[in-house]
Every structure is written in structure tokens, then in C-alpha cells.
Amino acid sequence: MKKTYGLALAVLAGSLPALAADHVDSPAAIAEPTADITDVYTWMTHDAEMLNVVVDVAPFAGDAAEFSTATQYAVHIASSMAYGEESTRNMLVCQFYTEDAIECWLGDAYVEGDPRDPAGITSEDGSLRVFAGLRDDPFFFELNGFQATVKSVVDAVPTLVENDLIDADGCPLLDAETGAALRAQLMSGAAMEGEGGAPGASDTFAGQNVLSLVFQIDKELVNSGGDLLSVWASTHAAGGAS
């Protein structure tokens, strides 16, 4: 088993947070919720000395959800001087050895113990801090509007093709009025021409839980190649990451 969160997120010291989401997945990933990555968030602290990373798994986790000893978690961090330049890569690896005890290592930094305290557990030198536990799903998404918009575009493809309104990359060429209507549909959940949907944007994941792994990493552990950091995460069967 392996799941890779397939979007690289770049963080420059002092930059805005980067984030993305993936709540609906393949049957293999769904079968093992603790290995099913929903989101990766990453940002620098205000003093630009520490890198914060959140990896959420187990979409729609119940109140009794727990991490599994069968899953290994990896956070991949590449550092470079600029986009497109050669990078240096590091990997943070974590694994639960009991349901309430974890061990994580990144280079010479190592931490182990019960990570459920909101303050987390910290390595001896303070360069790595880890929290893990059940949290409210932070991702806001209007699923009804998204699905209705996708259907509208898919249904329009034959007409777009017939009128040569598809560009070289396969994207539809929309006039301003149609584009505005689709954007409104995405935000409101209302189907085109008023068919169903919510009257305003709603959060499909409101009240839902995820299992969160939260890391705070001294940037000196991961920026040997430069201050531009690219972060992504993957999950593996225990013993699979190396």
C-alpha cells in the first residue's frame, strides 16, 4: 500500500501558506483511512525560523478514529535556491508503534512518545515537534456547486467542440457571461438555470473530522539547498518509506 499526495507545495520564508485537498479517492486508499491523505498545509512561522506542516488523513473520521500501526507517514521536503534549480531532499518519517505512541525522525532529529497533548512532543534539541490526533476538518468546500459546475461543462463539451471553443490544452473558451455564471455556481451550489442547489455557499465538510499529524521543523534541518522549500507527503505500509 502506498498513497502519494500528488501536489508539491512550495514555501518561501515569510510567504503565504500553501494548501490543497483530496477527500475522495481510489478504493484502495479508502479501504485504509489512516493512509488516505486529505490535505497538506505548510507555512513558515512569523520569524521564518520554523516550518509548520500539517498532514490530514482519514476523511470523515468518526469520533473514535485512531491512527494505525500499519501505516507509515512520510513528509518529503526539497530545498533549492529558486524554481527549477537543483534541489536537496530530506524526508521526515513517522510511525505509530502503539495506538498512542509515535516515533519520528528527520536527519539526526528524533522524537518519540504520546503525541496527543496539544503542545506536542519535542526532540531533545527542540528542532522537531510533533502532534497527532483527531481534529475538525479545516477544509471548506462547496461540493454541490463543484459537481453541478463540472456537469455543466461536461454537458457543454460537444457544443464547444463543434464551435471550435476548445483551446490547444483542451480547456473550454468561455465568454465573460458564461464564466461569471459558472463561478457563481461554484460559490453557491445552485445548478445552472436555478435547478436545485443551496442558496449560498455551504461547507460540505462542516462538522466532519480528520486525523491530523502536525509538525514544527527547524528550517536548518531542511534548507541546506536553499530557502525555497517544496513539501509533499505520502503514506506507506509500515516499513515502506526509505
C-alpha positions, 0 to 999 in steps of 0.5 A: 500500500502506498498513497502519494499526495500528488501536489508539491507545495512550495514555501518561501520564508515569510510567504503565504501558506500553501494548501490543497485537498483530496477527500475522495479517492481510489478504493484502495486508499479508502479501504485504509483511512489512516493512509488516505491523505486529505490535505497538506498545509505548510507555512513558515512561522512569523520569524521564518525560523520554523516550518509548520506542516500539517498532514490530514488523513482519514476523511470523515473520521468518526469520533473514535478514529485512531491512527494505525500501526500499519501505516507509515507517514512520510513528509518529503521536503526539497530545498533549492535556491529558486524554481527549477534549480537543483534541489536537496531532499530530506524526508521526515518519517513517522510511525505509530508503534502503539495506538498512542505512541509515535516515533519520528525522525528527520536527519539526526532529529528524533522524537518519540512518545504520546503525541496527543497533548496539544503542545506536542512532543519535542526532540531533545534539541527542540528542532522537531515537534510533533502532534497527532490526533483527531481534529475538525476538518479545516477544509471548506468546500462547496461540493454541490456547486463543484459537481453541478459546475463540472456537469455543466461543462461536461454537458457543454463539451460537444457544443464547444467542440463543434464551435471550435471553443476548445483551446490547444490544452483542451480547456473550454473558451468561455465568454465573460457571461458564461464564466461569471455564471459558472463561478457563481455556481461554484460559490453557491451550489445552485445548478445552472438555470436555478435547478436545485442547489443551496442558496449560498455557499455551504461547507460540505465538510462542516462538522466532519473530522480528520486525523491530523499529524502536525509538525514544527521543523527547524528550517536548518534541518531542511534548507541546506539547498536553499530557502525555497522549500517544496513539501509533499507527503505520502503514506506507506505500509509500515516499513515502506518509506526509505 
